[in-house]
Amino acid sequence: MDSRSLTKRVIASALMLTLVGLVTFCFPNWSFSLLASFLVGVGLFEYFNIVERKGIFVYKYFGIIIGMLVPIIVHLQMGTEGYFTLEPFFIVIACLFIFVLQFIRRDSSQALTSIAVTLFGLLYIAWFMSFFVKLKFLPGGTKLVVFLIIVTKISDVGAYFIGGFLGRHSLIPRISPNKTVEGTLGGLLASVLSAFASKSYLPHIHYGHLAVLGLLLGILAQVGDLAESLLKRDCGVKDSGTNLSGFGGVLDLLDSLLFTAPIFYFYVMVLLK
């Protein structure tokens, strides 16, 4: 394990957690939604850059603008009565515009691939990320957001350290050669323990739910990490970008959270509401 890389990760993590903590606890909901919109924009920029390395044509900046609007639309829908149909309406309109842009291209080759890749990016990054905004507006939403981030990222940290020190057996080497079975199990253990530790500020959630959530979020965090690794390997890149020292890109930081946020939101709405 490279100590210099580890130091960069620790410093970058501390700065990011401080920023997220300030926005989550000390500023109004609209600032949280703006932060989510910004992260979506950078994540989509990295995603479209990766896709372009495959030679696939995409309307990159149109996709970025549409994606950045998704958390804002969700904010309006959640924060103001009368906007209950705004999110699905916006999604439909965005899909229509993506098709219309293909109509005006002189070259219609790869039209299906371009449409599919663009829509997937909006679904995978923009829409999944918008569930953080939905969580923030729930009763006790600030604590729920913190719980989600802590459990998910502790899973990443546990997998990183335990895999680095004890990892011997590759998990899925064709997708991510550095991921190990030992690291995965360590990540799951870390996520469950961190969920139990969250009982101090989420006293209304039973230990049984915390155990299930720790295991579920730990699994989803690993799946999210592997999913992004699959995309990067297919496109022949190591990192999604170079925006974050020690991590690579913003998408590298968000990959596990993109899968845990929607499932956690539905778990809260169905089983904990």
PyRosetta script that sets phi, psi and omega in degrees:
from pyrosetta import init, pose_from_sequence

init()
pose = pose_from_sequence("MDSRSLTKRVIASALMLTLVGLVTFCFPNWSFSLLASFLVGVGLFEYFNIVERKGIFVYKYFGIIIGMLVPIIVHLQMGTEGYFTLEPFFIVIACLFIFVLQFIRRDSSQALTSIAVTLFGLLYIAWFMSFFVKLKFLPGGTKLVVFLIIVTKISDVGAYFIGGFLGRHSLIPRISPNKTVEGTLGGLLASVLSAFASKSYLPHIHYGHLAVLGLLLGILAQVGDLAESLLKRDCGVKDSGTNLSGFGGVLDLLDSLLFTAPIFYFYVMVLLK")
pose.set_psi(1, 125.2)
pose.set_omega(1, -177.2)
pose.set_phi(2, -73.9)
pose.set_psi(2, 117.2)
pose.set_omega(2, -177.5)
pose.set_phi(3, -66.2)
pose.set_psi(3, -33.4)
pose.set_omega(3, 178.9)
pose.set_phi(4, -67.0)
pose.set_psi(4, -43.5)
pose.set_omega(4, 177.2)
pose.set_phi(5, -63.6)
pose.set_psi(5, -39.0)
pose.set_omega(5, 178.9)
pose.set_phi(6, -63.4)
pose.set_psi(6, -42.2)
pose.set_omega(6, 178.8)
pose.set_phi(7, -61.2)
pose.set_psi(7, -42.7)
pose.set_omega(7, 177.9)
pose.set_phi(8, -62.0)
pose.set_psi(8, -40.9)
pose.set_omega(8, 179.1)
pose.set_phi(9, -62.6)
pose.set_psi(9, -43.3)
pose.set_omega(9, -178.4)
pose.set_phi(10, -64.1)
pose.set_psi(10, -45.8)
pose.set_omega(10, -179.7)
pose.set_phi(11, -63.6)
pose.set_psi(11, -47.0)
pose.set_omega(11, -179.8)
pose.set_phi(12, -62.8)
pose.set_psi(12, -40.1)
pose.set_omega(12, 179.5)
pose.set_phi(13, -63.4)
pose.set_psi(13, -43.5)
pose.set_omega(13, -179.5)
pose.set_phi(14, -62.0)
pose.set_psi(14, -43.1)
pose.set_omega(14, 179.8)
pose.set_phi(15, -65.7)
pose.set_psi(15, -43.0)
pose.set_omega(15, -178.9)
pose.set_phi(16, -67.9)
pose.set_psi(16, -40.8)
pose.set_omega(16, 178.4)
pose.set_phi(17, -65.1)
pose.set_psi(17, -36.5)
pose.set_omega(17, 176.9)
pose.set_phi(18, -63.5)
pose.set_psi(18, -45.7)
pose.set_omega(18, 178.9)
pose.set_phi(19, -62.0)
pose.set_psi(19, -48.7)
pose.set_omega(19, -179.2)
pose.set_phi(20, -63.5)
pose.set_psi(20, -39.8)
pose.set_omega(20, 179.1)
pose.set_phi(21, -62.4)
pose.set_psi(21, -43.7)
pose.set_omega(21, 179.1)
pose.set_phi(22, -62.8)
pose.set_psi(22, -47.1)
pose.set_omega(22, -178.5)
pose.set_phi(23, -65.9)
pose.set_psi(23, -38.3)
pose.set_omega(23, -176.2)
pose.set_phi(24, -72.6)
pose.set_psi(24, -43.0)
pose.set_omega(24, -172.9)
pose.set_phi(25, -95.2)
pose.set_psi(25, -33.1)
pose.set_omega(25, -167.6)
pose.set_phi(26, -106.4)
pose.set_psi(26, -12.0)
pose.set_omega(26, -176.5)
pose.set_phi(27, -119.8)
pose.set_psi(27, 160.0)
pose.set_omega(27, -178.8)
pose.set_phi(28, -68.0)
pose.set_psi(28, 169.2)
pose.set_omega(28, -175.4)
pose.set_phi(29, -59.7)
pose.set_psi(29, -33.1)
pose.set_omega(29, -177.0)
pose.set_phi(30, -64.1)
pose.set_psi(30, -32.7)
pose.set_omega(30, 178.4)
pose.set_phi(31, -69.6)
pose.set_psi(31, -35.3)
pose.set_omega(31, 176.0)
pose.set_phi(32, -63.5)
pose.set_psi(32, -42.5)
pose.set_omega(32, 179.3)
pose.set_phi(33, -66.1)
pose.set_psi(33, -36.8)
pose.set_omega(33, 176.9)
pose.set_phi(34, -65.8)
pose.set_psi(34, -39.2)
pose.set_omega(34, 176.4)
pose.set_phi(35, -62.9)
pose.set_psi(35, -43.0)
pose.set_omega(35, 177.0)
pose.set_phi(36, -60.8)
pose.set_psi(36, -41.6)
pose.set_omega(36, 178.9)
pose.set_phi(37, -63.1)
pose.set_psi(37, -41.5)
pose.set_omega(37, 178.7)
pose.set_phi(38, -63.1)
pose.set_psi(38, -45.0)
pose.set_omega(38, -179.7)
pose.set_phi(39, -64.4)
pose.set_psi(39, -37.6)
pose.set_omega(39, 175.9)
pose.set_phi(40, -61.6)
pose.set_psi(40, -43.9)
pose.set_omega(40, -179.2)
pose.set_phi(41, -61.0)
pose.set_psi(41, -46.0)
pose.set_omega(41, 179.5)
pose.set_phi(42, -67.7)
pose.set_psi(42, -41.4)
pose.set_omega(42, 178.6)
pose.set_phi(43, -61.1)
pose.set_psi(43, -42.5)
pose.set_omega(43, 178.5)
pose.set_phi(44, -68.0)
pose.set_psi(44, -37.2)
pose.set_omega(44, 176.9)
pose.set_phi(45, -58.9)
pose.set_psi(45, -45.4)
pose.set_omega(45, 178.0)
pose.set_phi(46, -65.6)
pose.set_psi(46, -41.8)
pose.set_omega(46, -179.5)
pose.set_phi(47, -61.4)
pose.set_psi(47, -47.5)
pose.set_omega(47, -178.8)
pose.set_phi(48, -67.3)
pose.set_psi(48, -33.6)
pose.set_omega(48, 175.4)
pose.set_phi(49, -62.8)
pose.set_psi(49, -41.4)
pose.set_omega(49, 177.5)
pose.set_phi(50, -62.4)
pose.set_psi(50, -44.3)
pose.set_omega(50, -178.2)
pose.set_phi(51, -62.9)
pose.set_psi(51, -40.1)
pose.set_omega(51, -178.9)
pose.set_phi(52, -64.1)
pose.set_psi(52, -25.1)
pose.set_omega(52, 176.1)
pose.set_phi(53, -65.3)
pose.set_psi(53, -22.5)
pose.set_omega(53, 176.2)
pose.set_phi(54, -83.7)
pose.set_psi(54, -1.8)
pose.set_omega(54, -179.0)
pose.set_phi(55, 81.3)
pose.set_psi(55, 18.5)
pose.set_omega(55, -179.8)
pose.set_phi(56, -93.1)
pose.set_psi(56, 128.5)
pose.set_omega(56, 178.9)
pose.set_phi(57, -79.5)
pose.set_psi(57, 130.9)
pose.set_omega(57, 175.3)
pose.set_phi(58, -139.7)
pose.set_psi(58, 148.5)
pose.set_omega(58, 171.3)
pose.set_phi(59, -82.5)
pose.set_psi(59, 83.6)
pose.set_omega(59, -168.8)
pose.set_phi(60, -60.2)
pose.set_psi(60, -52.6)
pose.set_omega(60, -172.7)
pose.set_phi(61, -73.0)
pose.set_psi(61, -30.8)
pose.set_omega(61, 173.0)
pose.set_phi(62, -63.4)
pose.set_psi(62, -44.8)
pose.set_omega(62, 178.9)
pose.set_phi(63, -62.6)
pose.set_psi(63, -38.9)
pose.set_omega(63, 179.5)
pose.set_phi(64, -64.6)
pose.set_psi(64, -45.0)
pose.set_omega(64, -179.7)
pose.set_phi(65, -62.9)
pose.set_psi(65, -45.9)
pose.set_omega(65, 178.8)
pose.set_phi(66, -60.8)
pose.set_psi(66, -44.4)
pose.set_omega(66, -179.3)
pose.set_phi(67, -63.0)
pose.set_psi(67, -40.6)
pose.set_omega(67, -180.0)
pose.set_phi(68, -67.4)
pose.set_psi(68, -24.7)
pose.set_omega(68, 178.5)
pose.set_phi(69, -76.0)
pose.set_psi(69, -21.7)
pose.set_omega(69, -175.3)
pose.set_phi(70, -60.2)
pose.set_psi(70, -51.2)
pose.set_omega(70, 177.5)
pose.set_phi(71, -60.8)
pose.set_psi(71, -33.1)
pose.set_omega(71, 178.8)
pose.set_phi(72, -67.3)
pose.set_psi(72, -42.8)
pose.set_omega(72, 177.9)
pose.set_phi(73, -62.3)
pose.set_psi(73, -43.0)
pose.set_omega(73, 178.4)
pose.set_phi(74, -63.9)
pose.set_psi(74, -38.4)
pose.set_omega(74, 177.1)
pose.set_phi(75, -59.6)
pose.set_psi(75, -46.6)
pose.set_omega(75, 179.3)
pose.set_phi(76, -63.5)
pose.set_psi(76, -39.6)
pose.set_omega(76, -178.9)
pose.set_phi(77, -66.6)
pose.set_psi(77, -41.2)
pose.set_omega(77, -176.8)
pose.set_phi(78, -81.2)
pose.set_psi(78, -32.3)
pose.set_omega(78, -171.2)
pose.set_phi(79, -93.7)
pose.set_psi(79, -13.1)
pose.set_omega(79, -176.5)
pose.set_phi(80, -134.0)
pose.set_psi(80, 127.9)
pose.set_omega(80, 178.0)
pose.set_phi(81, -66.2)
pose.set_psi(81, 144.2)
pose.set_omega(81, 179.2)
pose.set_phi(82, 103.3)
pose.set_psi(82, -5.7)
pose.set_omega(82, -178.7)
pose.set_phi(83, -110.8)
pose.set_psi(83, 27.8)
pose.set_omega(83, -172.5)
pose.set_phi(84, -67.3)
pose.set_psi(84, -20.5)
pose.set_omega(84, 179.9)
pose.set_phi(85, -105.5)
pose.set_psi(85, 8.2)
pose.set_omega(85, -172.8)
pose.set_phi(86, -69.5)
pose.set_psi(86, -40.6)
pose.set_omega(86, -176.7)
pose.set_phi(87, -63.0)
pose.set_psi(87, -54.8)
pose.set_omega(87, 178.7)
pose.set_phi(88, -63.3)
pose.set_psi(88, -34.3)
pose.set_omega(88, 177.7)
pose.set_phi(89, -62.4)
pose.set_psi(89, -43.8)
pose.set_omega(89, -179.6)
pose.set_phi(90, -64.5)
pose.set_psi(90, -40.2)
pose.set_omega(90, 179.7)
pose.set_phi(91, -62.5)
pose.set_psi(91, -42.5)
pose.set_omega(91, 178.5)
pose.set_phi(92, -63.1)
pose.set_psi(92, -46.4)
pose.set_omega(92, -179.8)
pose.set_phi(93, -61.8)
pose.set_psi(93, -41.3)
pose.set_omega(93, 178.5)
pose.set_phi(94, -61.1)
pose.set_psi(94, -42.8)
pose.set_omega(94, 178.1)
pose.set_phi(95, -61.5)
pose.set_psi(95, -42.1)
pose.set_omega(95, 179.7)
pose.set_phi(96, -62.2)
pose.set_psi(96, -43.4)
pose.set_omega(96, -179.3)
pose.set_phi(97, -65.1)
pose.set_psi(97, -35.9)
pose.set_omega(97, 178.7)
pose.set_phi(98, -63.0)
pose.set_psi(98, -38.9)
pose.set_omega(98, 176.4)
pose.set_phi(99, -68.9)
pose.set_psi(99, -43.0)
pose.set_omega(99, -178.6)
pose.set_phi(100, -61.7)
pose.set_psi(100, -39.4)
pose.set_omega(100, 178.0)
pose.set_phi(101, -61.7)
pose.set_psi(101, -33.0)
pose.set_omega(101, 176.8)
pose.set_phi(102, -69.8)
pose.set_psi(102, -29.5)
pose.set_omega(102, 179.7)
pose.set_phi(103, -63.7)
pose.set_psi(103, -33.5)
pose.set_omega(103, -173.7)
pose.set_phi(104, -91.4)
pose.set_psi(104, 0.5)
pose.set_omega(104, 175.8)
pose.set_phi(105, -73.4)
pose.set_psi(105, 142.2)
pose.set_omega(105, 176.0)
pose.set_phi(106, -74.0)
pose.set_psi(106, -33.5)
pose.set_omega(106, -179.6)
pose.set_phi(107, -104.8)
pose.set_psi(107, 116.3)
pose.set_omega(107, -177.3)
pose.set_phi(108, -94.1)
pose.set_psi(108, 6.4)
pose.set_omega(108, 178.3)
pose.set_phi(109, -68.7)
pose.set_psi(109, 147.5)
pose.set_omega(109, -179.9)
pose.set_phi(110, 62.4)
pose.set_psi(110, 21.2)
pose.set_omega(110, -178.8)
pose.set_phi(111, -61.0)
pose.set_psi(111, -45.8)
pose.set_omega(111, -178.8)
pose.set_phi(112, -63.2)
pose.set_psi(112, -44.2)
pose.set_omega(112, 179.4)
pose.set_phi(113, -62.7)
pose.set_psi(113, -43.7)
pose.set_omega(113, -178.9)
pose.set_phi(114, -63.0)
pose.set_psi(114, -44.8)
pose.set_omega(114, 179.5)
pose.set_phi(115, -63.8)
pose.set_psi(115, -46.1)
pose.set_omega(115, -177.5)
pose.set_phi(116, -63.7)
pose.set_psi(116, -43.4)
pose.set_omega(116, -178.6)
pose.set_phi(117, -65.6)
pose.set_psi(117, -41.4)
pose.set_omega(117, 179.8)
pose.set_phi(118, -65.6)
pose.set_psi(118, -47.4)
pose.set_omega(118, 179.8)
pose.set_phi(119, -63.8)
pose.set_psi(119, -38.6)
pose.set_omega(119, 178.4)
pose.set_phi(120, -62.4)
pose.set_psi(120, -42.1)
pose.set_omega(120, 178.5)
pose.set_phi(121, -60.6)
pose.set_psi(121, -42.2)
pose.set_omega(121, 179.0)
pose.set_phi(122, -66.3)
pose.set_psi(122, -38.6)
pose.set_omega(122, 178.1)
pose.set_phi(123, -69.8)
pose.set_psi(123, -51.3)
pose.set_omega(123, -172.5)
pose.set_phi(124, -66.8)
pose.set_psi(124, -42.0)
pose.set_omega(124, -174.9)
pose.set_phi(125, -100.5)
pose.set_psi(125, -56.7)
pose.set_omega(125, -172.7)
pose.set_phi(126, -70.0)
pose.set_psi(126, -51.2)
pose.set_omega(126, -175.2)
pose.set_phi(127, -70.4)
pose.set_psi(127, -43.9)
pose.set_omega(127, 179.0)
pose.set_phi(128, -61.5)
pose.set_psi(128, -39.8)
pose.set_omega(128, 179.8)
pose.set_phi(129, -66.5)
pose.set_psi(129, -29.5)
pose.set_omega(129, -177.6)
pose.set_phi(130, -66.6)
pose.set_psi(130, -15.2)
pose.set_omega(130, 178.2)
pose.set_phi(131, -68.6)
pose.set_psi(131, -20.3)
pose.set_omega(131, 172.0)
pose.set_phi(132, -63.4)
pose.set_psi(132, -40.1)
pose.set_omega(132, 178.0)
pose.set_phi(133, -64.7)
pose.set_psi(133, -41.5)
pose.set_omega(133, 178.3)
pose.set_phi(134, -62.3)
pose.set_psi(134, -42.0)
pose.set_omega(134, 177.6)
pose.set_phi(135, -62.4)
pose.set_psi(135, -40.9)
pose.set_omega(135, -176.2)
pose.set_phi(136, -62.0)
pose.set_psi(136, -30.2)
pose.set_omega(136, -177.5)
pose.set_phi(137, -85.7)
pose.set_psi(137, -8.2)
pose.set_omega(137, 177.5)
pose.set_phi(138, -73.0)
pose.set_psi(138, 158.3)
pose.set_omega(138, 173.1)
pose.set_phi(139, -57.0)
pose.set_psi(139, 128.9)
pose.set_omega(139, -175.1)
pose.set_phi(140, 68.5)
pose.set_psi(140, 24.8)
pose.set_omega(140, -173.8)
pose.set_phi(141, -62.1)
pose.set_psi(141, -33.9)
pose.set_omega(141, 179.1)
pose.set_phi(142, -60.2)
pose.set_psi(142, -45.7)
pose.set_omega(142, 179.9)
pose.set_phi(143, -68.1)
pose.set_psi(143, -34.5)
pose.set_omega(143, 178.1)
pose.set_phi(144, -65.7)
pose.set_psi(144, -41.3)
pose.set_omega(144, 178.1)
pose.set_phi(145, -62.9)
pose.set_psi(145, -44.5)
pose.set_omega(145, 179.3)
pose.set_phi(146, -62.5)
pose.set_psi(146, -44.1)
pose.set_omega(146, 178.0)
pose.set_phi(147, -57.6)
pose.set_psi(147, -46.8)
pose.set_omega(147, -178.3)
pose.set_phi(148, -61.3)
pose.set_psi(148, -46.9)
pose.set_omega(148, -178.4)
pose.set_phi(149, -65.0)
pose.set_psi(149, -45.0)
pose.set_omega(149, -177.2)
pose.set_phi(150, -63.2)
pose.set_psi(150, -50.7)
pose.set_omega(150, -176.6)
pose.set_phi(151, -63.6)
pose.set_psi(151, -41.9)
pose.set_omega(151, -179.4)
pose.set_phi(152, -65.3)
pose.set_psi(152, -48.5)
pose.set_omega(152, -175.9)
pose.set_phi(153, -74.8)
pose.set_psi(153, -30.1)
pose.set_omega(153, 173.9)
pose.set_phi(154, -63.6)
pose.set_psi(154, -35.7)
pose.set_omega(154, 175.1)
pose.set_phi(155, -60.8)
pose.set_psi(155, -43.9)
pose.set_omega(155, 177.4)
pose.set_phi(156, -61.3)
pose.set_psi(156, -44.8)
pose.set_omega(156, -178.5)
pose.set_phi(157, -64.6)
pose.set_psi(157, -45.3)
pose.set_omega(157, 179.0)
pose.set_phi(158, -60.3)
pose.set_psi(158, -43.0)
pose.set_omega(158, 178.8)
pose.set_phi(159, -65.0)
pose.set_psi(159, -38.1)
pose.set_omega(159, -178.1)
pose.set_phi(160, -66.0)
pose.set_psi(160, -49.6)
pose.set_omega(160, -175.7)
pose.set_phi(161, -73.2)
pose.set_psi(161, -48.4)
pose.set_omega(161, -178.2)
pose.set_phi(162, -66.6)
pose.set_psi(162, -39.4)
pose.set_omega(162, 175.8)
pose.set_phi(163, -63.7)
pose.set_psi(163, -37.8)
pose.set_omega(163, -179.2)
pose.set_phi(164, -69.1)
pose.set_psi(164, -36.4)
pose.set_omega(164, -176.6)
pose.set_phi(165, -92.5)
pose.set_psi(165, -35.8)
pose.set_omega(165, -172.9)
pose.set_phi(166, -116.4)
pose.set_psi(166, -6.8)
pose.set_omega(166, -175.0)
pose.set_phi(167, -63.9)
pose.set_psi(167, 126.2)
pose.set_omega(167, 179.4)
pose.set_phi(168, -129.1)
pose.set_psi(168, -29.2)
pose.set_omega(168, -174.1)
pose.set_phi(169, -113.5)
pose.set_psi(169, 120.2)
pose.set_omega(169, -179.7)
pose.set_phi(170, -64.8)
pose.set_psi(170, 141.8)
pose.set_omega(170, -179.8)
pose.set_phi(171, -81.8)
pose.set_psi(171, -66.2)
pose.set_omega(171, 176.0)
pose.set_phi(172, -137.1)
pose.set_psi(172, 82.0)
pose.set_omega(172, -171.8)
pose.set_phi(173, -60.8)
pose.set_psi(173, -27.5)
pose.set_omega(173, -179.1)
pose.set_phi(174, -70.2)
pose.set_psi(174, -19.3)
pose.set_omega(174, 179.4)
pose.set_phi(175, -102.3)
pose.set_psi(175, -49.2)
pose.set_omega(175, -178.2)
pose.set_phi(176, -143.9)
pose.set_psi(176, 97.8)
pose.set_omega(176, -175.7)
pose.set_phi(177, -60.8)
pose.set_psi(177, -25.4)
pose.set_omega(177, -176.2)
pose.set_phi(178, -86.5)
pose.set_psi(178, -11.4)
pose.set_omega(178, 179.2)
pose.set_phi(179, -79.3)
pose.set_psi(179, 132.3)
pose.set_omega(179, -178.6)
pose.set_phi(180, -122.4)
pose.set_psi(180, 160.1)
pose.set_omega(180, 176.5)
pose.set_phi(181, -63.0)
pose.set_psi(181, -42.1)
pose.set_omega(181, -179.7)
pose.set_phi(182, -62.9)
pose.set_psi(182, -40.9)
pose.set_omega(182, 178.9)
pose.set_phi(183, -65.1)
pose.set_psi(183, -40.2)
pose.set_omega(183, 178.4)
pose.set_phi(184, -62.9)
pose.set_psi(184, -46.1)
pose.set_omega(184, 178.3)
pose.set_phi(185, -64.3)
pose.set_psi(185, -38.5)
pose.set_omega(185, 177.0)
pose.set_phi(186, -63.8)
pose.set_psi(186, -38.2)
pose.set_omega(186, 177.4)
pose.set_phi(187, -64.9)
pose.set_psi(187, -40.5)
pose.set_omega(187, 178.0)
pose.set_phi(188, -64.7)
pose.set_psi(188, -42.6)
pose.set_omega(188, 178.1)
pose.set_phi(189, -62.4)
pose.set_psi(189, -43.1)
pose.set_omega(189, -179.4)
pose.set_phi(190, -64.1)
pose.set_psi(190, -39.8)
pose.set_omega(190, -179.4)
pose.set_phi(191, -67.7)
pose.set_psi(191, -38.8)
pose.set_omega(191, 178.4)
pose.set_phi(192, -66.5)
pose.set_psi(192, -44.0)
pose.set_omega(192, 179.5)
pose.set_phi(193, -63.7)
pose.set_psi(193, -40.2)
pose.set_omega(193, 179.5)
pose.set_phi(194, -68.7)
pose.set_psi(194, -32.7)
pose.set_omega(194, 176.0)
pose.set_phi(195, -65.6)
pose.set_psi(195, -43.4)
pose.set_omega(195, 176.8)
pose.set_phi(196, -61.2)
pose.set_psi(196, -41.1)
pose.set_omega(196, -179.4)
pose.set_phi(197, -65.1)
pose.set_psi(197, -21.7)
pose.set_omega(197, -179.3)
pose.set_phi(198, -75.8)
pose.set_psi(198, -6.5)
pose.set_omega(198, 179.0)
pose.set_phi(199, -57.3)
pose.set_psi(199, -28.0)
pose.set_omega(199, -177.0)
pose.set_phi(200, -64.2)
pose.set_psi(200, -32.4)
pose.set_omega(200, 179.1)
pose.set_phi(201, -113.6)
pose.set_psi(201, 1.4)
pose.set_omega(201, 171.6)
pose.set_phi(202, -128.1)
pose.set_psi(202, 62.6)
pose.set_omega(202, -173.8)
pose.set_phi(203, -65.6)
pose.set_psi(203, -20.7)
pose.set_omega(203, -177.6)
pose.set_phi(204, -80.3)
pose.set_psi(204, -9.3)
pose.set_omega(204, 179.6)
pose.set_phi(205, -95.0)
pose.set_psi(205, 124.1)
pose.set_omega(205, -177.1)
pose.set_phi(206, -67.5)
pose.set_psi(206, 151.8)
pose.set_omega(206, 179.8)
pose.set_phi(207, -58.9)
pose.set_psi(207, -31.9)
pose.set_omega(207, 178.0)
pose.set_phi(208, -61.8)
pose.set_psi(208, -44.3)
pose.set_omega(208, 176.9)
pose.set_phi(209, -65.8)
pose.set_psi(209, -38.8)
pose.set_omega(209, 179.3)
pose.set_phi(210, -63.2)
pose.set_psi(210, -38.7)
pose.set_omega(210, 178.0)
pose.set_phi(211, -64.3)
pose.set_psi(211, -45.6)
pose.set_omega(211, 179.6)
pose.set_phi(212, -63.6)
pose.set_psi(212, -44.3)
pose.set_omega(212, -178.9)
pose.set_phi(213, -65.9)
pose.set_psi(213, -40.4)
pose.set_omega(213, 178.3)
pose.set_phi(214, -59.6)
pose.set_psi(214, -45.5)
pose.set_omega(214, 179.7)
pose.set_phi(215, -69.3)
pose.set_psi(215, -44.3)
pose.set_omega(215, -178.0)
pose.set_phi(216, -64.0)
pose.set_psi(216, -48.5)
pose.set_omega(216, -179.8)
pose.set_phi(217, -66.5)
pose.set_psi(217, -34.8)
pose.set_omega(217, 177.0)
pose.set_phi(218, -63.7)
pose.set_psi(218, -42.3)
pose.set_omega(218, 178.2)
pose.set_phi(219, -65.1)
pose.set_psi(219, -46.7)
pose.set_omega(219, -178.3)
pose.set_phi(220, -64.6)
pose.set_psi(220, -34.8)
pose.set_omega(220, 177.2)
pose.set_phi(221, -62.3)
pose.set_psi(221, -42.6)
pose.set_omega(221, 178.2)
pose.set_phi(222, -65.8)
pose.set_psi(222, -41.0)
pose.set_omega(222, 178.5)
pose.set_phi(223, -63.3)
pose.set_psi(223, -43.1)
pose.set_omega(223, 179.1)
pose.set_phi(224, -62.2)
pose.set_psi(224, -40.3)
pose.set_omega(224, 178.2)
pose.set_phi(225, -64.6)
pose.set_psi(225, -44.5)
pose.set_omega(225, 179.2)
pose.set_phi(226, -67.1)
pose.set_psi(226, -35.1)
pose.set_omega(226, -179.9)
pose.set_phi(227, -62.3)
pose.set_psi(227, -44.2)
pose.set_omega(227, 178.9)
pose.set_phi(228, -69.2)
pose.set_psi(228, -35.8)
pose.set_omega(228, 176.5)
pose.set_phi(229, -61.1)
pose.set_psi(229, -37.7)
pose.set_omega(229, 177.9)
pose.set_phi(230, -62.2)
pose.set_psi(230, -44.3)
pose.set_omega(230, 179.4)
pose.set_phi(231, -64.2)
pose.set_psi(231, -44.6)
pose.set_omega(231, -178.3)
pose.set_phi(232, -65.9)
pose.set_psi(232, -40.8)
pose.set_omega(232, -180.0)
pose.set_phi(233, -64.7)
pose.set_psi(233, -39.8)
pose.set_omega(233, 178.6)
pose.set_phi(234, -63.6)
pose.set_psi(234, -33.4)
pose.set_omega(234, -178.6)
pose.set_phi(235, -93.8)
pose.set_psi(235, -2.1)
pose.set_omega(235, 174.5)
pose.set_phi(236, 74.8)
pose.set_psi(236, 35.1)
pose.set_omega(236, 177.9)
pose.set_phi(237, -125.5)
pose.set_psi(237, 154.7)
pose.set_omega(237, 179.5)
pose.set_phi(238, -89.6)
pose.set_psi(238, -46.2)
pose.set_omega(238, 179.6)
pose.set_phi(239, -121.3)
pose.set_psi(239, 155.3)
pose.set_omega(239, 179.6)
pose.set_phi(240, -72.8)
pose.set_psi(240, -22.9)
pose.set_omega(240, 179.7)
pose.set_phi(241, -171.7)
pose.set_psi(241, -168.2)
pose.set_omega(241, -179.9)
pose.set_phi(242, -128.7)
pose.set_psi(242, 26.7)
pose.set_omega(242, -174.1)
pose.set_phi(243, -79.2)
pose.set_psi(243, -23.7)
pose.set_omega(243, -176.3)
pose.set_phi(244, -121.2)
pose.set_psi(244, 116.2)
pose.set_omega(244, -179.1)
pose.set_phi(245, -62.2)
pose.set_psi(245, 127.1)
pose.set_omega(245, 178.5)
pose.set_phi(246, 90.7)
pose.set_psi(246, -18.2)
pose.set_omega(246, -178.4)
pose.set_phi(247, -112.8)
pose.set_psi(247, -30.5)
pose.set_omega(247, -173.5)
pose.set_phi(248, 108.9)
pose.set_psi(248, -105.8)
pose.set_omega(248, -179.5)
pose.set_phi(249, -118.0)
pose.set_psi(249, 174.3)
pose.set_omega(249, 177.9)
pose.set_phi(250, -62.6)
pose.set_psi(250, -38.9)
pose.set_omega(250, 179.7)
pose.set_phi(251, -63.8)
pose.set_psi(251, -32.1)
pose.set_omega(251, 175.5)
pose.set_phi(252, -64.8)
pose.set_psi(252, -31.5)
pose.set_omega(252, 178.7)
pose.set_phi(253, -78.8)
pose.set_psi(253, -34.4)
pose.set_omega(253, -174.0)
pose.set_phi(254, -88.3)
pose.set_psi(254, -14.4)
pose.set_omega(254, -167.9)
pose.set_phi(255, -51.2)
pose.set_psi(255, -46.4)
pose.set_omega(255, -178.4)
pose.set_phi(256, -72.0)
pose.set_psi(256, -34.1)
pose.set_omega(256, -178.9)
pose.set_phi(257, -69.5)
pose.set_psi(257, -29.1)
pose.set_omega(257, -177.9)
pose.set_phi(258, -64.1)
pose.set_psi(258, -28.6)
pose.set_omega(258, 179.7)
pose.set_phi(259, -91.1)
pose.set_psi(259, -31.5)
pose.set_omega(259, -176.6)
pose.set_phi(260, -78.2)
pose.set_psi(260, -33.3)
pose.set_omega(260, -174.6)
pose.set_phi(261, -60.8)
pose.set_psi(261, -51.4)
pose.set_omega(261, -178.8)
pose.set_phi(262, -63.5)
pose.set_psi(262, -42.8)
pose.set_omega(262, -177.7)
pose.set_phi(263, -66.6)
pose.set_psi(263, -40.0)
pose.set_omega(263, 178.0)
pose.set_phi(264, -63.8)
pose.set_psi(264, -41.0)
pose.set_omega(264, 178.5)
pose.set_phi(265, -59.6)
pose.set_psi(265, -47.1)
pose.set_omega(265, -179.1)
pose.set_phi(266, -68.7)
pose.set_psi(266, -33.1)
pose.set_omega(266, 176.8)
pose.set_phi(267, -62.7)
pose.set_psi(267, -45.1)
pose.set_omega(267, 179.6)
pose.set_phi(268, -63.6)
pose.set_psi(268, -44.4)
pose.set_omega(268, -175.5)
pose.set_phi(269, -68.4)
pose.set_psi(269, -35.2)
pose.set_omega(269, -175.0)
pose.set_phi(270, -91.6)
pose.set_psi(270, -43.8)
pose.set_omega(270, -170.1)
pose.set_phi(271, -106.3)
pose.set_psi(271, -20.9)
pose.set_omega(271, -176.6)
pose.set_phi(272, -114.2)
pose.set_psi(272, -7.7)
pose.set_omega(272, -173.8)
pose.set_phi(273, -65.7)
pose.dump_pdb("model.pdb")
